Amino acid sequence: MYNVDSEAEKKEILRRYRYLMKVWLPKKEEDRKMTRKAFNMALEAHKDMRRQSGEPYIYHPLEVAIICAQEIGLGTTSIVCALLHDVVEDTEFTLEDIRGLFGDKVASIIDGLTKIKGIFDQKTASIQAENFRKILLTLSDDVRVILIKLADRLHNLRTLEMLPDQKRLKVASETIYLYAPLAHRLGLHAIKTEMEDLAMKYTDPEIFESISNKLKESEQERIRFINKFINPIRQSMTDQGFNFSISGREKSIASIWEKMKNKEVPFEEIFDVFAIRIIIDSPLESEKADCWTAYSIITDIYRPNMERLRDWISIPKANGYEALHTTVMSHTGQWVEIQIRSKRMDEIAEKGYAAHWKYKDTIKVSSQLDRWLDRIKEMLDSSDDNALAFIDDIKGYFFLDEISVFTPQGELRTLPANSSVLDFAYAIHSEIGNTCIGAKVDKKLVPINAQLKNGQQVEILTSSRQSPRDEWLDYVVTTRAKGSIKQSVKEYKRKFRAEGQEKVMRWFEKNNLETTPENIKHFQVSTNFSSLTDLYYAASQDKIGIKDVKAFATATMKSGWFNFLTKPVTKTKPKEVVIPAKERGISAKSSALAGSLEGTQSGRGFEVALCCNPIPGDDVTGLVASEQLPIQIHRTNCPRAIELMSSFGNKMIKVNWTNRESISFVTGIRIAGIDRMGMLSDISRVISSELNLNIKSFSLKSDNGYTEGKVQLFVPDVNILNRLLMNLREIEGVRNVTRVD
């Protein structure tokens, strides 16, 4: 029970409000009065409400407003909206009350931030995806909605420990999947980094704790190295009259873990766990020259790696990020990354889109980001009603891996990395994309699926006889291209719907199957078509036939569901066809697994997801895909699980391992090292003799003294697996052992 000390709480509320005014410092008296009015309204609206921690609810809007002011740099309207962002949703105050007191603009932003309860059908696959889509729709009106929403999410993450386990996992997964990439795309680097670390704390707690501890253990040694490294740079830049700051900054735990996974090395072999940052106080007209002079000073002292020079001063990233990045060899033989920025560039790097407005009149730093926002608006206008498909498509636009290419007239176009000629054609105009037959890239003829590289000049070739086809979707990565292709192909296929439907009905009749919408839908699923339009088109083009209906009838008969599919002799309650586990990408060990898991829904079967192969001891979560299907079990740090929890959070349940019976689970490990005689024998001995584990498959290959192997084996739980990994690492010549999915 939470003990309430009213006087202490009043003092704390006042302290937080005063801190907000201190970090924000409004210049006009009317701004101060408006903020005070918003604070008083929020205080009154939330006076009887408490967070799950027991604290007064008003702490939350105050902290969101502080983040908006201090960490994003937003103005009066945003601060007012941050204070009021939960008022309409959670209290008796209405949007009209807000409009009457604060005007149309504040009411519009609050409306964008408010999740209107009941607006979405509860049977919708993902309420979260619909809400996220609604938030993005407000981009058409005001980007501040997104910025305040990100501040709201960040404070929720900072106080996540008060929520139940499953709620924490859902919020953390949504953050990794959608909100952190969105913060990244809007240039909010500091917020994106903190979001990723806080989310990882709950999706991968053991690894988070391990890396965190290792960073603390190596902190003093790292500080000594940084001081020794930057001293000659500081001295030389001071001698040349620069006004600057230089420091070493630790990289985020999430980014270090990403490097460990990508390079398949332990923490000790990740050398770039920090970066040196140089921030120069230069006037706008000389900042680029000063950054290049600083680069020259650094490379006079340390030898640079020319392949890792990144010039985002000449061509900024699409989110407005500007800097010079270089990697140099230190006095200890260690590569060190150095980032060089002006003070203005640093503010934009840390505060993103909000900082652009400060400089918009003096330099066109936001034009790239404005173009990106325009593209998002385009996608919102042209997307279909499927929120999940929309989120999957738009998510690709949140990441910053990009290329810059030129039109024949020299106009610069920014596209996601791995974009093709077809992506470029659709970026110019949908009709040019629809009729594209190829391109001249740097005067050389290439096909429509040729991937583009940074700096290339592209001239699109078209033909009135060309039209989009299904396979084009494999050639493109941009949402605009995918949307245009899908729309054109869908319109073309609709012409054949009646013909295809008539054929399918006839085939069902010949196989004595009832032609109900449910049965047709099951046939569509079993033949792997994403929609009935695709199914009927395939039938009209003779890509499927009566033999497929016959195979469907046979398969369902074997599974025991044939009787309800056939024309009924007596009335029976129809049931749903069970899709075979193999088709759903999960193992069929349901009955055995049910004895090792406990969940909130008794009597339901469980199936292990093949994408991550969880074993007892792993943190797991369950997806209730359908009332008729067993619960799918994923590891909580599985990328697919993170996507599912973000998109289907309302269908995820908490499950726990039990010790009711001993079962072995398939898992995989990768072993790499220096080849020697007898290594295979030693690996087999550790697995089979020392730990008594059964091997399912084992492959080992050697090349010029380097050996790499993959082993699939049966283990009872994660503790045995960890012992195995530790014992294998002690074998002579073994350099790296990791678990793989």
Secondary structure, 3 states (H helix, E strand, C coil): CCCCCHHHHHHHHHHHHHHHHHHHCCCCHHHHHHHHHHHHHHHHHCCCCECCCCCECCHHHHHHHHHHHHHHCCCHHHHHHHHHCCHHHHCCCCHHHHHHHHCHHHHHHHHHHCCCCCCCCCCCCCHHHHHHHHHHHHHHCCCHHHHHHHHHHHHHHHCHHHCCHHHHHHHHHHHHHHHHHHHHHCCCHHHHHHHHHHHHHHHCHHHHHHHHHHHHHCHHHHHHHHHHHHHHHHHHHHHCCCCEEEEEEECCHHHHHHHHHHHCCCHHHCCCCEEEEEEECCCHHHHHHHHHHHHHHHHHHCCECHHHCEECCCCCCCCCCCCEEEEEECCCCCEEEEEEEEHHHHHHHHHCHHHHHHHCCCCCCCHHHHHHHHHHHHHHHHCCCCHHHHHHHHHHHHCCCEEEEECCCCCEEEEECCCEHHHHHHHHCHHHHHCEEEEEECCEEECCCCECCCCCEEEEEECCCCCCCHHHHHCCCCHHHHHHHHHHHHHHHHCCHHHHHHHHHHHHHHCCECCCHHHHHHHHHHCCCCCHHHHHHHHHCCCCCHHHHHHHHHHHHHCCCHHHHECCCCCCCCCCCCCCHHHHCECCCHHHHHCCEEECCCCCCEEEECCCCCCCCCCEEEECCCCCCCEEEEECCCHHHHHHHHHCHHHEEEEEECCCCCCCEEEEEEEEEECCCCHHHHHHHHHHHHCCCEEEEEEEEEECCEEEEEEEEEECCHHHHHHHHHHHHCCCCEEEEEEEC
